[in-house]
Amino acid sequence: MAGSYRDAWASVTRNRNLRLAQLSSLSAWTGEFLFLSAMTVYAFDQDGAAGVGLVGFLRVLPATVALPWLGVLADRVSRRQLLVVACALRAGTAAGAAVAVAQPVAVYALLTLSTVCHAAYRPVLAALFPMLCTAPDELTGVNAIRAILDGAAALIGPLAAAALLVAYDPAAAFAAVALLAGAAGVLAARLRYESPRAAAAEQPPRTGVVDDVVDGLRELRRRPRALEVIVLGGAQCVVRGALTVLAVVVAVEVTDLGRPGVGVLWAAFGVGGLAAALASIGAAGSARLGTLFGAGVALWGLPIVLIGLVTGDAVAVGAFVVIGAANALVDVTGFTLLQRLVPDQTLARVLALTEAVFSLALALGSLAVPFLLAALGDTGALIATGAVLPLAVAARWAALRAIDADIGVRRDRIVLLRRVGMLRLLPVPAIESLAMRLGRTRVPAGTDVFRKGDPGDGFYVIESGQVAVLDDGYEIRRLGPGAAFGEIALLQAVPRTATVHALEDTELATLSGPQFVSAVTGSTATASTAEQLVSGYLTEDRQRQAGPPRPEPEREGPH
């Protein structure tokens, strides 16, 4: 376990792009937590509790409405550029609030715009992470480190806000938010990666923005595995929204912690989250992300039930530690699953829609608590709220196990594809897409896979068995498991240049010609590797044809 932990940590931290992205995230989210603390204090000073309520409304509703459209934008333009622009606008609006601090109406308007600008940051960055990773398993480690840094930001931001508000005023805190947003944008601007280029035949026709939003919803219907994650995640957000209110009830009514105990409970939540985020790095290679996600959702609810059944200060604090750990597990595995289950072309809009659904679920949960308390009392409300999640997970456990099976099969296919030299450098979204589309065929011994002169219509990777590559009856090479063939006709748009004959019963993984060509030509590094390989084979063929006809010695090795 320790070795897998170290390997997962190293794979994330040695990647320059991932380091820059994580530092950008730390700066942006530290600014967000600083911003949240400063703006609530400012609103309370100006308009009391009503002002705080107004700020809460302005933070949630406009951003939630904007998220689906921002997600579409992230699927249309460079995600790196969108991050930079969002951070720049965030910095500008926060700085404007610092300048206009004496004008509450102007400040509220600027704070609303600032929140909308920041709303795009998390889903866009999450959609960008797969392009920055070199292997799908890295995504779990990336999301775990992001959760750790979010925890650090949740600690640093409010402390910085407190220091600035004591020493100066809200204007200084808003100015600090502007500086942190600017730093996040500068770090994002330094990202260097290549977006995949789809083949012309695979590029969908350009549609309107509204059509793209609707297509994001349709994408979820086409991806029932991803929809399972979003539905359970939405249920968890409803309970989380309820817990923001129930935490006060637990501290003041159920236990003897009192009003200061609210802070103690949420501090315990943070400790559990940090510990679980650190531990989840070691799960980077796990194929059981679906059931781990389900376990995290269930563990979110069970401690709330326990608080209702067993009254006590220590029980409540311990339960919040477990809830915090469950929250980190849900966050890490949930984002990783969506990044792996949704195609890159629509990933940003799906993640943005998910964020919007989760925001509304949080609001719904907090609004439902007064009705639960009135109907069931403190204990009944806690038990009813907590029981929702384990029951939901139990009902969907078979679907979560199916997700694990899907991820496991895809992982095996990716391992096979990565053994092919020209596919080794493909970015994560491209290799995931190929793995999903990979077919299988069995070729009996003594049978030709294809003959010289046949049209090129597929690419093949040998899973087991052995084939011989023949040119006019002479064996020119012999290929075994992990080797690939069929690329020359596809990349050169010519008929098959040789016959491939199965020497024994052979299992082949297959890709259609358009799928293979789109993936290989969509990456500069992969296209260059494939071009060199094909050029080498064609040179060998010309040299052989120019010499006297004679059988060449057999040789084994990758194609």
Number of C-alpha atoms within 10 A of each C-alpha: 8 8 9 14 18 12 17 23 20 13 18 24 16 10 13 13 21 19 17 20 26 24 18 25 25 24 24 28 27 26 32 22 22 27 27 21 20 26 25 20 19 23 21 17 12 15 13 13 13 12 19 19 15 15 20 15 14 18 19 19 16 15 24 20 13 17 24 29 18 25 28 26 20 27 19 16 10 13 21 21 15 21 27 22 17 23 29 21 21 30 28 21 25 29 23 20 27 22 16 16 19 12 11 15 11 15 22 21 13 21 24 21 21 27 21 25 23 21 24 27 21 18 23 25 22 23 28 23 21 23 22 26 20 19 21 22 20 26 29 27 31 29 26 30 22 21 24 21 21 23 20 16 22 19 16 18 22 20 15 20 27 19 12 19 18 10 9 11 18 23 23 19 27 28 22 22 32 28 22 24 29 24 21 28 28 17 20 26 18 14 17 12 12 13 16 20 15 19 15 8 8 11 10 9 5 9 9 8 14 12 12 21 21 13 17 23 17 12 19 17 12 12 14 14 20 21 20 17 25 24 15 21 24 20 21 27 25 25 27 24 23 26 21 16 16 25 22 19 19 28 22 16 14 21 17 13 21 16 15 11 20 20 15 17 24 18 17 21 23 24 17 22 27 24 15 23 29 17 16 23 26 21 22 25 19 15 19 19 27 28 20 22 28 29 20 28 28 25 24 30 27 21 23 28 21 18 25 21 13 12 15 15 18 12 15 27 22 17 25 27 25 25 28 28 27 26 27 29 27 28 21 28 28 25 23 27 22 22 26 21 23 24 18 22 17 22 27 31 31 32 27 29 26 23 23 20 19 22 19 18 22 22 18 17 22 19 15 16 22 16 11 17 16 11 11 14 12 18 20 17 23 28 20 16 24 27 20 20 26 19 14 17 22 14 11 15 16 12 19 24 17 16 24 20 16 17 21 16 14 22 20 11 21 23 15 18 26 16 16 18 17 22 23 18 20 24 24 24 28 22 24 25 19 22 21 16 14 20 14 13 13 15 18 16 15 12 15 16 18 17 18 16 13 14 15 23 17 19 22 24 25 23 21 17 20 21 27 22 21 18 19 10 10 17 19 20 19 21 23 19 19 23 23 23 18 23 25 22 22 20 19 13 12 13 16 21 20 23 21 24 23 23 18 16 16 22 20 24 21 20 20 17 18 17 18 21 19 18 23 28 19 20 21 16 17 20 20 14 18 20 18 13 16 18 14 11 13 14 11 13 15 10 11 16 12 9 8 8 10 9 12 11 9 11 12 13 11 16 20
